[in-house]
Every structure is written in C-alpha cells, then in structure tokens.
Amino acid sequence: MKKWFSKLGEKVEDFFIWLFCGDHKLFYGRVEIPLKGEKWDIHIADPDFFPSVPHLHAVGDRRIRIDVYTGEVYFKRVNTGKLSDKDFYALWHNEKFLEEIKKARTYYVQEHPNYKLPDLPFDYI
C-alpha cells in the first residue's frame, strides 16, 4: 500500500511541475468545433503536422483526426474514410472554424517558416 501511495505522490508532483513549469502551447487556441454531432478540437499551436496544419482532433478519442483541407479522417494515422461533401462544406462555412484556421496557419508559418501550407479549398478566406 505504501508503494501505491508513493507512486501516486510522484504522479501528483509531476502534474504540478508540469502545471506550473511546463510548456502550455498545446492549450493555446484550443477551440471546439461541432461537426457530425461530435465535438472536435482545433489547436492553433499544435506542433504536429499530421494529417494537416491545422487538423481536428476528436474530443472523445484524440487518436481520430481530420485533415481540414481534404476531409480525410484518420485513426492512428490510418485513413478510415472521408467527410461527406455536406459536412466538409459546413466545416468550411463555420465562422469560428475559419477564424481558427487563419490563426493556426499564421502561427505555424511563424514557427516553421520552411513548411509549405496547402492551398485553401475555398477561395473566400
């Protein structure tokens, strides 16, 4: 039992070190976007470029991602399908989403100037 409490104490200590000293860029610009009856996160400062910059993470299962430029859906980097044309159109006509796309693209280019961002699927942005 003492060993269990010791491990728990280490985890709590690690959490507080992370909370007060850690790099919290991942929380910068985390915005929920509703799509297909699910909630999706878009992270402005997400350093991961797969499957796109930016991309959506499923709130319920972070291993599920959507490429925002093609609508391709991935589970653990395996393509499992694609958004319907209707859902893809709805995503790109969501004002909240468009604001975050602009911020994420600007942020990523500043942090990774050699990365070539793909063209936008709609030209009104």
C-alpha positions in Angstrom: 0.0 0.0 0.0 2.9 2.4 0.8 4.3 1.8 -2.7 1.0 2.7 -4.3 0.8 6.0 -2.3 4.4 6.7 -3.2 3.6 6.3 -6.9 0.5 8.5 -6.5 2.6 11.2 -4.8 5.1 11.1 -7.7 2.3 11.5 -10.2 0.7 14.4 -8.3 4.2 16.1 -8.0 4.8 15.6 -11.8 1.4 17.1 -12.6 2.1 20.2 -10.5 5.6 20.6 -12.0 4.0 20.4 -15.5 1.2 22.7 -14.5 3.5 25.5 -13.2 6.7 25.0 -15.2 5.6 23.2 -18.4 5.2 24.4 -21.9 1.4 25.0 -22.4 1.4 26.0 -26.1 -0.8 23.0 -26.8 -3.6 24.7 -24.8 -3.2 28.0 -26.8 -6.1 28.3 -29.2 -7.8 25.0 -28.4 -11.3 25.6 -29.7 -14.1 23.1 -30.0 -15.8 22.8 -33.4 -19.1 20.9 -33.7 -19.2 18.5 -36.7 -21.3 15.5 -37.5 -22.8 15.5 -34.0 -19.4 15.3 -32.5 -17.0 17.8 -30.9 -13.6 18.4 -32.4 -10.7 20.4 -31.2 -8.5 22.6 -33.4 -5.2 23.7 -31.8 -3.6 26.8 -33.1 -0.2 25.8 -31.7 -0.2 22.1 -32.3 3.3 21.2 -33.5 2.2 18.0 -35.2 1.6 18.4 -38.9 -0.2 15.1 -39.5 -2.6 15.0 -41.3 -2.6 18.7 -42.0 -1.8 22.1 -40.4 -4.0 22.6 -38.6 -6.1 19.4 -38.2 -9.0 18.4 -36.0 -8.9 16.0 -33.1 -12.0 14.2 -31.9 -12.7 15.3 -28.3 -13.9 11.8 -27.4 -10.9 10.0 -28.9 -7.8 12.0 -29.6 -6.5 9.3 -32.0 -9.1 10.3 -34.5 -8.1 13.3 -36.7 -9.4 15.1 -39.7 -7.4 16.7 -42.5 -9.1 20.0 -42.8 -8.1 20.5 -46.4 -9.3 17.2 -47.8 -11.8 16.0 -45.3 -9.9 12.7 -44.9 -10.5 11.0 -41.5 -7.7 9.1 -39.8 -7.5 6.8 -36.8 -3.9 6.3 -35.6 -2.6 7.6 -38.9 -4.7 5.1 -40.9 -7.2 6.6 -43.3 -10.6 5.4 -42.3 -12.8 7.5 -44.6 -13.7 11.0 -45.6 -16.2 13.6 -44.6 -19.3 13.9 -46.8 -19.4 16.9 -49.1 -22.1 18.4 -46.9 -20.1 18.1 -43.7 -16.9 19.4 -45.5 -18.9 22.4 -46.8 -20.4 23.0 -43.4 -16.9 22.9 -41.8 -15.5 25.5 -44.1 -18.5 27.8 -43.7 -18.3 27.8 -39.9 -17.2 31.3 -38.8 -15.5 30.0 -35.7 -13.6 27.4 -37.7 -12.4 30.0 -40.3 -11.1 32.3 -37.6 -9.1 29.5 -36.0 -7.7 28.3 -39.4 -6.4 31.8 -40.1 -4.7 31.9 -36.7 -3.3 28.4 -36.9 -1.8 28.9 -40.4 -0.2 32.2 -39.3 1.2 30.7 -36.1 2.6 27.6 -37.9 4.3 29.7 -40.6 6.0 31.8 -37.9 7.2 28.8 -36.0 8.1 26.7 -39.1 9.0 29.1 -41.9 10.1 26.3 -44.3 6.8 24.5 -44.1 4.6 24.9 -47.2 1.0 25.2 -46.3 -1.5 23.7 -48.7 -3.9 25.9 -50.7 -7.3 26.5 -49.1 -10.2 24.5 -50.5 -12.4 27.6 -50.8 -11.0 30.9 -52.1 -13.1 33.4 -50.0 -10.8 33.3 -46.9 
